[in-house]
Structures are given as C-alpha cells and as structure tokens.
Amino acid sequence: MVSIFSYLKRRYLVLFFLFSSALFSQNQYLKIDYIEEFGLKELHSSRQYKTELFLKDDQASLYRVDTETSTSEINSDKEGNGSDYSYKPSNARYLYYFNDLRNSLITYKWYIAFKKFYITDSPTFNWKLTSEFKDILGYKCQKATLEFRGRSYEAFFTNELGVKGGPWKFHNLPGAILEVYSVDDEFKIKAYQIKTIEAEELLISNPYSGEKTITWDEYKTLYTKKYQETKSIVYDNNVTSSMPVMNRELLVEENDR
C-alpha cells in the first residue's frame, strides 16, 4: 500500500512539473534513469546497462549509455556462433543518442567489425495508443504499441512530467516513456528513478557534433556487405563466425542473407 508520504510526494511532483513555470527554466533539466537490457537469442548473449535520459523541453533530448555498468553473458553454441561484430565499445565510457526533436534527427555512434561509425537517423514511430494504464514510479502511464524495424513493441508513457521523449531512439508519444520492451522479450528499457538536475551538470547538445556522419541506410548497406563477407568464414576445427541479422533493429534484409 502506498504511504501517505509517498502519495503526497507524488502529487507534489506532478503539480511541480505541470504548473511551475520555473521547472524547466534555463538551469534545470529532467533526468530519468533506466536499466536497458538486450538479449540476442541468435548469438546466445545478453547485456544490461544503466542508462540516463536528459530532457528539458520539446527541442532536444540526450540518452546516455554507461558502458562501465555493463553486465554481459555470451555463450557459444556447438557451431561456434557467439561473435558479435556489430558492437565493440571503444575506451569511451559513454555512448550517446542525441535527438534533435525539431528536425527529427538522431545522432549516435555504433560499430561494424570493430570499426566506429557516427550515424544520423530519422526514424518514424507510428504508435497506437491503447486504453490500458498502470503506475510506474508513482506516475500514471498509458500503454502504446508499435511495429518498428523488425520488432513489435509495447511502451508505457506518462504526461504527468510535463515533457515528451524516451530512451534510445524512442519518441513521438504525448509524454515521457518510462518503460518500453519488445514483444519477443529481447529488448527492454525501464525507468527506476526520476529527478531534476541543474544545468551546470549538463547541457543537452550533440556530443558528436563535427564528426563525419553516415545515414542509417548507409550504415545498413555497410553492415550487410560485411555480413556477406564473413558469413562463410570457417576457422580451425570448423568454427564459424557469424554476424547477427537482427540487433536492436533489423540490419540485414531477407533477400540479402
């Protein structure tokens, strides 16, 4: 049962977010902490990270993945599958997803066979709102569903925080996304803490500004080429190396396999 203190705290925060003109003044941001979990059945592996989403208004957001918090498990099968060429983090602690909401453009860094790429993406999210609700961290959240790049998703968002946005690439819902997961149970992101921070601690800007970028379609083309080059490689003792056709998104189309 929710205590009187917790109830009053929730109502205070809701009123504070919705009605205080000083909330998102020039020196305050909203910070949502998540646990992101990704399990790749194709390669018998799973990873979990602590992540953060920084929001201020409907102009931009910044999603940060702390690679030092990673816990992972990779199990090779009898055929030797288990190598993942799509993601090899550098010595940088954080991976960022900068979402320019004004121009519907996301900039981030990802890998192919140990090589780093800076990518710009303009994904389209055609959410369908449902009549289902549940509480997350004391906030009333509505359920929405989505089909996106090879996966089916369910998400819960709240309009009680006064801002819009979500983790990873997810956005375009009328509120802040506190939980999202794929129906196949391989990709999950759920909030565990929400707070405000002062601007001195962070300015929402593109950390990859000035880097040479490629588009999402160009990245997929390069990935598909490397996939085709490596799928037939056989090492000693008949051990093969494989690249997944599906990571968080579909990377290799059916007719390219």
HUCORUR-V111274 format. One record per residue. N is the residue number from 1. RES is the residue in one small letter. OMEGA is omega as a letter, one per 40 degrees, with the letter a starting at -180 (none if undefined). Layout:
# HUCORUR-V111274
n->[N/N]
res->[RES/RES]
omega->[OMEGA/OMEGA]
This chain:
# HUCORUR-V111274
n->[1/2/3/4/5/6/7/8/9/10/11/12/13/14/15/16/17/18/19/20/21/22/23/24/25/26/27/28/29/30/31/32/33/34/35/36/37/38/39/40/41/42/43/44/45/46/47/48/49/50/51/52/53/54/55/56/57/58/59/60/61/62/63/64/65/66/67/68/69/70/71/72/73/74/75/76/77/78/79/80/81/82/83/84/85/86/87/88/89/90/91/92/93/94/95/96/97/98/99/100/101/102/103/104/105/106/107/108/109/110/111/112/113/114/115/116/117/118/119/120/121/122/123/124/125/126/127/128/129/130/131/132/133/134/135/136/137/138/139/140/141/142/143/144/145/146/147/148/149/150/151/152/153/154/155/156/157/158/159/160/161/162/163/164/165/166/167/168/169/170/171/172/173/174/175/176/177/178/179/180/181/182/183/184/185/186/187/188/189/190/191/192/193/194/195/196/197/198/199/200/201/202/203/204/205/206/207/208/209/210/211/212/213/214/215/216/217/218/219/220/221/222/223/224/225/226/227/228/229/230/231/232/233/234/235/236/237/238/239/240/241/242/243/244/245/246/247/248/249/250/251/252/253/254/255/256/257]
res->[m/v/s/i/f/s/y/l/k/r/r/y/l/v/l/f/f/l/f/s/s/a/l/f/s/q/n/q/y/l/k/i/d/y/i/e/e/f/g/l/k/e/l/h/s/s/r/q/y/k/t/e/l/f/l/k/d/d/q/a/s/l/y/r/v/d/t/e/t/s/t/s/e/i/n/s/d/k/e/g/n/g/s/d/y/s/y/k/p/s/n/a/r/y/l/y/y/f/n/d/l/r/n/s/l/i/t/y/k/w/y/i/a/f/k/k/f/y/i/t/d/s/p/t/f/n/w/k/l/t/s/e/f/k/d/i/l/g/y/k/c/q/k/a/t/l/e/f/r/g/r/s/y/e/a/f/f/t/n/e/l/g/v/k/g/g/p/w/k/f/h/n/l/p/g/a/i/l/e/v/y/s/v/d/d/e/f/k/i/k/a/y/q/i/k/t/i/e/a/e/e/l/l/i/s/n/p/y/s/g/e/k/t/i/t/w/d/e/y/k/t/l/y/t/k/k/y/q/e/t/k/s/i/v/y/d/n/n/v/t/s/s/m/p/v/m/n/r/e/l/l/v/e/e/n/d/r]
omega->[a/a/i/i/a/a/i/i/i/a/i/a/i/i/a/a/a/a/a/i/a/a/a/i/a/a/i/i/i/i/i/i/a/i/i/a/i/i/a/a/a/a/i/a/i/i/i/a/i/a/a/i/i/a/i/a/a/a/a/i/i/i/a/i/i/a/i/i/a/i/a/i/i/a/i/i/a/i/i/i/a/i/i/a/a/a/i/a/i/a/i/a/a/i/a/i/i/a/i/a/i/a/i/a/i/i/a/a/i/a/i/i/i/a/a/i/i/a/i/a/i/a/i/i/i/a/i/a/i/i/a/i/i/i/i/a/i/a/i/a/i/a/i/i/a/i/a/i/i/i/i/a/i/a/i/a/i/i/a/a/i/i/i/i/a/a/a/i/a/i/i/i/a/i/a/a/i/i/i/a/i/a/i/i/a/a/a/i/a/a/i/i/i/i/i/i/i/a/i/a/a/i/a/i/a/a/a/i/a/i/i/a/i/i/i/i/i/i/i/i/i/i/a/i/i/i/a/i/a/a/a/a/i/a/i/i/i/i/a/i/a/i/a/i/i/i/i/i/i/a/a/a/a/a/i/a/none]
